[in-house]
């Protein structure tokens, strides 16, 4: 019988294709990570399903991406079929208690909120490094993005969604001369390129991912009432239309686990197991700094009690530095038609601890569907000798759920209602909008005051002009009406006329006397 601290994977075969022994994964070494590889149609998804069920029964929560929708069947009980009955017989599963068909406790997630509960993260949580990877920015553009985040921290701006980041970049563009002097060159072209990349992201649906309520890691680490770990399935069929978003999201989630979970050393069983399907999307065209970050997370996260299992077609998809960290391996069939495929088969064969009974290179190309080369960590963390193994059938359904079944499970989910409605609290967008509005009002008020001052100055000048005009009018006299021709006398004019009248009067009297005297004098003679 399989021990409680082991997951039954299947049974290995002898050279003569006879039953040999059960192959198991020890829970105490499950956080040493793993790799599931194989060509399309060779049984990778079933192996993933078997592992997920085993971890769930052991009370370990699981997170896995569902690329084709097939993994959703884990939420429904399986059904007896001829090929399943034969596999049960071939691996002597009756000696392990037989195969009981049952569903596993499941929570469905979806970045777009269509086939599962919405899953979101804030722009701040994503950070400039992953955002640069997501938008495929150049080094110069990534530098500008880092400056934008630094500015947001200095000014207390919350970056929650894409419109917050867009508003922040607009402010960076407006203040680029000031920021260039403080942080280095902030080119308008770089800011514009980032803004265009944000627009592309928005059109691809990334606005559904960025925002609140943000995912709480604790909601991925739930168990049901029976103590079974919840299997969290991310619907990724639509997400795969944007491979860069898919890879960046899963890397963000892995980084969040690394940042939030405490150190636990080597626990008896993992606290969470993380399956990274289509793993090549994480490493394709990734810059060196990102590869180093992934290697660091994979190397150190096992001490947080998290096991990471990469699922991909070709072992060459995973860099050697990361591949060296993966202790548990399930290798399904590979084809060896092209030189690259032959190299992949050789690489896969060389990563196993050799078995003298067969040649790994030849075995990999001859494996049947549901058959794999299996090597797991044994006592003291030593890899077991590779065995050619028939993988056990899962207890749950092989194949996808219907839409009605998925909706029913979502309705009874332990996180129903927690993430379904988006929240939009005040953040950078609203703060900068208020600042702009206040600045516009202040500018309008300053313009109003300036106009009022100019008007008062004009009125004062007019009053002074009128006072001067009145003084001249009083002193010299002015014509008050051009039509009447009436001329008002001023002080000077009135005085002049008075003097003239006085002088004229005296002169007139003297002349008059002289005339009278002359006339009278002539008469007297």
C-alpha positions in Angstrom: 0.0 0.0 0.0 1.1 3.6 -0.7 2.1 5.5 2.4 0.1 8.6 3.5 3.1 10.8 2.7 3.4 9.6 -0.9 1.5 10.2 -4.2 0.9 7.1 -6.4 2.0 8.0 -9.9 1.8 4.5 -11.6 3.8 1.4 -12.0 7.1 0.8 -13.6 7.7 -2.0 -16.2 10.4 -4.4 -16.6 12.4 -4.9 -19.8 9.8 -7.6 -20.7 7.0 -5.1 -20.2 5.8 -6.8 -17.0 4.7 -5.2 -13.8 7.7 -4.1 -11.7 6.8 -1.8 -8.7 4.7 1.3 -7.8 6.3 4.7 -8.6 5.6 7.4 -6.1 6.3 11.0 -5.3 7.3 11.7 -1.7 5.5 14.7 -0.3 8.6 15.7 1.8 10.5 16.3 -1.5 7.6 17.7 -3.5 8.8 21.3 -2.9 12.0 20.5 -4.7 10.1 21.3 -7.9 9.5 19.3 -11.0 9.2 19.0 -14.8 6.6 17.4 -17.0 7.6 17.3 -20.7 6.4 15.5 -23.8 5.0 16.1 -27.3 1.4 17.0 -27.9 -1.0 14.1 -27.2 1.4 12.0 -25.2 -0.4 12.4 -21.8 1.1 15.5 -20.1 -2.3 16.8 -19.0 -3.3 13.5 -17.5 0.0 13.4 -15.5 -0.7 16.9 -14.3 -4.2 15.9 -13.3 -2.9 12.9 -11.4 -0.4 15.0 -9.5 -3.0 17.7 -8.7 -5.4 15.1 -7.4 -2.7 13.5 -5.3 -1.7 16.8 -3.7 -5.3 17.7 -3.1 -6.0 14.5 -1.2 -2.9 15.2 0.9 -4.3 18.5 1.9 -2.0 20.6 -0.4 -3.6 23.4 -2.4 -2.8 23.5 -6.1 -2.7 26.3 -8.8 -2.6 25.3 -12.4 -3.3 27.0 -15.8 -5.8 25.2 -18.1 -4.6 25.9 -21.6 -7.1 23.7 -23.6 -9.9 23.4 -21.0 -9.2 19.7 -20.4 -8.0 20.2 -16.9 -11.4 21.5 -15.8 -12.5 17.8 -15.6 -10.8 17.5 -12.3 -14.0 19.1 -10.8 -16.2 16.2 -11.9 -16.0 12.4 -11.0 -14.5 10.1 -13.7 -16.3 7.3 -15.4 -15.4 3.6 -16.0 -14.1 2.9 -19.5 -12.4 0.0 -21.1 -9.0 1.6 -21.4 -9.2 2.8 -17.8 -10.1 -0.6 -16.6 -7.1 -2.1 -18.5 -4.7 0.5 -17.1 -6.0 -0.2 -13.5 -5.3 -3.9 -14.1 -1.8 -3.3 -15.7 -0.5 -1.3 -12.8 -2.2 -3.5 -10.2 -4.0 -0.6 -8.7 -6.3 -2.9 -6.8 -3.3 -3.5 -4.5 -3.4 0.2 -3.7 -7.1 0.2 -2.8 -8.4 0.3 -6.3 -9.6 3.3 -8.3 -12.5 5.3 -6.9 -14.1 7.9 -9.1 -14.5 11.3 -7.4 -14.2 15.0 -8.0 -11.7 17.3 -6.4 -12.6 20.6 -4.7 -12.0 23.2 -7.4 -12.0 27.0 -7.8 -12.1 28.4 -11.3 -10.3 31.7 -12.1 -10.1 33.8 -15.3 -8.3 37.1 -15.9 -11.3 38.2 -18.1 -14.0 37.0 -15.6 -15.7 34.8 -18.2 -14.9 31.2 -17.2 -14.0 31.8 -13.6 -13.8 34.4 -10.9 -11.9 37.5 -12.0 -8.3 37.6 -10.9 -6.6 41.1 -10.6 -3.4 42.7 -9.6 -2.5 46.4 -9.1 0.0 48.2 -11.3 2.2 48.8 -8.2 2.2 45.1 -7.4 3.3 44.2 -10.9 6.2 46.7 -10.7 8.3 48.3 -13.5 10.4 45.2 -14.2 7.4 42.9 -15.1 5.5 45.7 -16.8 8.6 46.3 -19.0 8.6 42.7 -19.9 4.9 42.7 -20.5 5.1 45.8 -22.9 8.4 44.6 -24.4 10.1 48.0 -23.6 13.7 48.9 -24.5 16.3 49.7 -21.8 15.7 53.4 -22.2 12.0 53.1 -22.0 12.3 50.8 -18.9 14.4 53.5 -17.3 11.7 56.1 -17.9 9.1 53.7 -16.4 11.3 53.3 -13.3 11.5 57.1 -12.9 7.7 57.2 -13.2 7.3 54.7 -10.4 9.8 56.6 -8.2 7.9 59.8 -8.8 4.7 58.1 -7.8 6.3 57.0 -4.5 7.6 60.4 -3.8 4.2 62.1 -4.4 2.1 59.4 -2.7 0.2 58.4 -5.9 -1.5 55.0 -5.9 -1.0 53.0 -9.1 -3.9 50.6 -9.3 -5.0 50.3 -12.9 -3.9 51.3 -16.4 -5.6 54.8 -16.3 -3.5 55.6 -13.2 -0.3 54.7 -15.1 -1.4 56.6 -18.1 -2.1 59.7 -16.0 1.3 59.3 -14.3 3.1 59.2 -17.7 1.3 62.3 -18.8 2.6 64.1 -15.7 6.1 62.7 -16.4 5.9 64.1 -20.0 4.8 67.5 -18.7 7.6 67.6 -16.1 10.3 65.9 -18.1 12.7 68.8 -18.0 12.5 68.9 -14.2 12.8 65.1 -14.0 15.7 65.0 -16.5 17.7 67.2 -14.2 17.1 65.0 -11.2 17.1 61.4 -12.6 18.7 61.6 -16.0 17.3 62.0 -19.5 13.5 61.6 -19.8 12.9 61.7 -23.6 9.5 62.5 -24.9 9.8 59.7 -27.4 10.3 57.1 -24.6 7.2 58.4 -22.8 5.2 58.3 -26.0 6.3 54.7 -26.7 5.3 53.5 -23.3 1.9 55.2 -23.7 1.4 53.5 -27.0 2.3 50.1 -25.5 -0.3 50.7 -22.7 -2.9 51.4 -25.4 -2.1 48.0 -27.0 -2.3 46.3 -23.7 -5.7 47.8 -23.0 -7.0 46.6 -26.4 -5.8 43.1 -25.6 -7.9 43.1 -22.5 -5.2 43.8 -19.9 -7.5 46.4 -18.2 -9.5 43.5 -16.8 -6.3 42.3 -15.0 -5.1 45.6 -13.5 -7.3 46.9 -10.7 -9.0 46.0 -7.5 -10.0 44.0 -5.6 -6.5 42.4 -6.0 -6.0 38.7 -5.5 -5.1 37.6 -1.9 -2.6 34.8 -1.9 -4.5 33.3 1.0 -7.4 32.6 -1.3 -5.2 30.3 -3.3 -4.3 28.2 -0.2 -7.7 27.1 1.0 -8.8 23.6 2.0 -12.3 22.2 2.0 -14.2 20.8 5.0 -12.6 17.4 4.5 -9.1 18.8 4.6 -8.5 18.4 0.9 -6.5 21.1 -0.8 -8.4 23.3 -3.3 -7.3 23.0 -6.9 -7.3 26.5 -8.4 -7.6 26.3 -12.2 -6.9 29.4 -14.3 -8.8 29.4 -17.6 -6.1 30.2 -20.1 -7.5 29.4 -23.5 -8.2 33.1 -24.3 -5.3 34.3 -22.3 -3.0 32.3 -24.6 -3.9 34.7 -27.4 -1.5 37.1 -25.5 1.4 34.9 -24.5 3.4 37.7 -23.0 0.5 38.6 -20.6 0.1 34.9 -19.7 3.8 34.5 -18.9 4.1 37.7 -17.0 1.0 37.1 -15.0 2.2 33.6 -13.8 5.6 35.1 -13.0 4.0 37.8 -11.0 2.0 35.3 -9.1 5.1 33.3 -8.3 6.9 36.4 -7.2 3.9 37.3 -4.9 4.1 33.9 -3.3 7.8 34.4 -2.8 7.4 37.9 -1.2 4.4 37.1 1.1 5.0 33.6 2.4 7.2 33.0 5.4 10.2 30.8 5.6 9.3 27.2 6.6 12.4 25.3 5.6 11.6 21.8 4.4 8.1 21.0 5.6 6.6 17.5 5.6 4.4 18.5 2.7 4.2 21.6 0.5 2.0 24.5 1.4 1.2 25.1 -2.3 2.1 23.5 -5.6 2.3 25.7 -8.7 2.0 24.2 -12.2 3.3 26.4 -14.9 1.9 25.0 -18.2 3.4 26.1 -21.6 6.5 27.1 -19.6 8.4 28.2 -22.7 6.3 31.4 -22.8 8.0 32.5 -19.6 11.5 32.3 -21.0 11.0 33.2 -24.7 12.9 36.5 -25.5 13.2 37.2 -21.7 16.1 39.6 -20.8 18.9 38.3 -18.7 17.8 40.2 -15.6 14.4 38.5 -15.8 16.0 35.0 -16.2 18.1 35.7 -13.2 14.9 36.7 -11.3 13.1 33.5 -12.2 16.1 31.4 -11.2 16.3 33.2 -7.9 12.6 32.7 -7.2 12.7 29.0 -8.2 15.8 28.4 -6.1 14.6 30.1 -2.9 10.8 29.6 -3.0 11.1 26.0 -1.9 12.0 27.2 1.5 8.6 28.9 1.6 7.0 25.5 1.1 6.0 26.1 -2.5 6.7 23.5 -5.2 7.0 24.7 -8.8 6.3 22.3 -11.7 7.0 23.4 -15.3 5.0 21.7 -18.0 6.3 22.0 -21.6 6.9 20.1 -24.7 10.6 20.4 -24.9 13.1 20.4 -22.0 15.2 22.8 -24.0 12.4 25.4 -23.4 13.7 25.7 -19.8 17.1 27.4 -19.2 19.8 25.1 -17.8 20.1 27.2 -14.6 16.4 26.6 -13.9 16.4 23.0 -15.1 19.0 22.2 -12.5 16.6 23.1 -9.8 13.9 20.6 -10.9 14.3 17.3 -8.9 11.1 15.4 -9.8 10.7 14.6 -13.5 8.0 13.0 -15.7 9.1 12.6 -19.3 6.6 11.6 -21.9 7.4 10.7 -25.5 9.3 13.1 -27.8 9.8 12.9 -31.5 13.3 13.0 -33.0 12.9 13.9 -36.6 14.8 17.2 -36.8 18.2 18.1 -35.4 16.6 20.3 -32.7 14.3 17.5 -31.7 17.2 15.0 -31.5 19.0 17.5 -29.3 16.0 17.8 -27.1 15.7 14.0 -26.7 19.4 13.8 -25.9 19.1 16.6 -23.3 16.1 14.9 -21.7 17.9 11.5 -21.6 21.0 13.0 -20.0 19.1 14.6 -17.2 18.0 11.3 -15.7 19.9 9.0 -13.4 20.6 6.1 -15.8 18.9 2.8 -15.7 21.2 -0.1 -16.9 18.1 -2.0 -18.2 17.4 0.3 -21.1 18.7 3.3 -23.1 16.9 6.5 -22.1 17.3 8.1 -25.6 15.6 5.2 -27.4 13.0 4.8 -24.7 11.9 8.5 -25.0 11.1 8.1 -28.7 9.2 4.8 -28.1 6.9 5.6 -25.2 3.2 5.1 -25.7 0.4 7.5 -24.7 0.1 7.6 -21.0 3.5 6.2 -20.5 6.5 8.1 -19.2 10.0 8.0 -17.8 9.8 8.9 -14.2 12.4 9.9 -11.7 11.6 11.4 -8.3 13.7 12.3 -5.2 14.2 9.6 -2.7 15.8 9.6 0.8 18.2 12.5 1.3 17.0 14.1 -1.9 18.8 11.7 -4.2 17.1 11.2 -7.6 15.8 7.7 -8.2 16.9 5.6 -11.1 14.7 6.4 -14.0 11.9 3.9 -14.6 9.6 3.4 -17.6 6.2 3.9 -16.1 2.6 3.5 -16.9 0.8 6.5 -15.4 -2.3 5.8 -13.3 -5.7 7.0 -14.5 -7.1 10.0 -12.6 -10.1 9.7 -10.3 -11.8 12.7 -11.9 -13.0 13.1 -15.5 -10.6 13.0 -18.4 -11.9 15.9 -20.5 -13.5 19.3 -20.0 -16.6 20.4 -18.0 -19.7 21.7 -19.7 -20.6 25.4 -19.3 -23.5 24.5 -17.0 -21.2 22.4 -14.8 -18.7 25.1 -14.5 -21.3 27.7 -13.6 -22.7 25.5 -10.9 -19.3 25.0 -9.3 -18.6 28.7 -9.5 -21.9 29.4 -7.7 -20.8 27.3 -4.8 -17.2 28.5 -4.7 -15.7 29.7 -1.4 -14.6 32.9 -3.1 -17.9 33.6 -4.8 -18.7 37.4 -4.5 -15.3 38.4 -3.3 -13.8 39.3 -6.6 -16.7 39.4 -9.1 -17.3 43.1 -8.9 -14.5 45.6 -9.7 -13.7 48.4 -7.3 -12.3 51.8 -8.3 -11.1 53.8 -5.2 -9.3 57.1 -5.5 -5.9 56.6 -6.9 -3.4 58.4 -9.1 -5.9 59.1 -11.9 -8.4 60.8 -9.6 -5.6 62.6 -7.6 -4.0 64.1 -10.7 -7.4 65.0 -12.1 -8.1 66.9 -8.9 -4.7 68.6 -9.1 -5.3 69.6 -12.7 -8.8 70.9 -11.9 -7.4 72.9 -8.9 -4.6 74.3 -11.0 -7.1 75.4 -13.7 -9.3 77.1 -11.1 -6.2 78.8 -9.5 -5.1 79.9 -13.0 -8.6 81.3 -13.7 -8.7 83.0 -10.4 -5.3 84.5 -11.0 -6.4 85.7 -14.4 -9.6 87.2 -12.9 -7.6 89.1 -10.3 -5.1 90.3 -12.9 -8.0 91.5 -15.1 -9.6 93.2 -12.0 -6.3 94.9 -11.2 -5.9 96.1 -14.8 -9.5 97.4 -14.7 -8.8 99.3 -11.5 -5.6 100.7 -13.0 -7.5 101.8 -16.1 -10.2 103.4 -13.9 -7.6 105.2 -11.8 -5.8 106.5 -14.9 -9.2 107.7 -16.2 -10.0 109.5 -13.0 -6.5 111.1 -13.0 -7.1 112.2 -16.6 -10.5 113.7 -15.8 -9.0 115.5 -12.8 -6.3 117.0 -14.9 -8.9 117.9 -17.6 -11.1 119.5 -14.9 -8.2 121.6 -13.6 -7.3 122.9 -17.1 -11.0 123.6 -17.6 -11.2 125.5 -14.4 -8.0 127.4 -15.1 -8.1 128.1 -18.8 -11.6 127.3 -19.8 -12.7 124.8 -22.3 -15.5 124.6 -24.8 -18.1 122.4 -23.2 -20.1 121.9 -26.4 -18.8 121.8 -30.0 -22.3 122.5 -31.3 -23.3 125.5 -29.3 -19.9 127.1 -29.5 -20.5 128.3 -25.9 -17.2 129.1 -24.2 -17.0 128.8 -20.4 -14.7 131.2 -18.7 -11.9 129.9 -16.6 -10.2 131.7 -13.7 -7.5 133.2 -15.9 -9.9 134.3 -18.6 -12.2 135.9 -16.1 -9.3 137.8 -14.4 -8.0 139.0 -17.7 -11.3 140.3 -18.8 -11.8 142.0 -15.5 -8.4 143.8 -15.8 -9.2 144.7 -19.4 -12.6 146.0 -18.4 -11.1 148.0 -15.6 -8.3 149.5 -17.8 -10.7 150.1 -20.6 -13.1 151.9 -18.3 -10.4 154.3 -16.9 -8.9 155.0 -20.3 -12.4 155.6 -21.7 -13.2 158.1 -18.9 -9.9 160.0 -19.4 -10.4 160.2 -23.2 -14.0 161.3 -22.6 -13.0 164.1 -20.3 -10.4 165.2 -22.8 -12.9 165.3 -25.6 -15.5 167.2 -23.4 -12.9 169.6 -22.3 -11.9 170.2 -25.9 -15.4 170.8 -27.0 -16.3 173.0 -24.1 -13.0 174.9 -24.5 -13.8 175.7 -28.1 -17.3 177.0 -27.2 -15.9 179.1 -24.5 -13.7 180.8 -26.9 
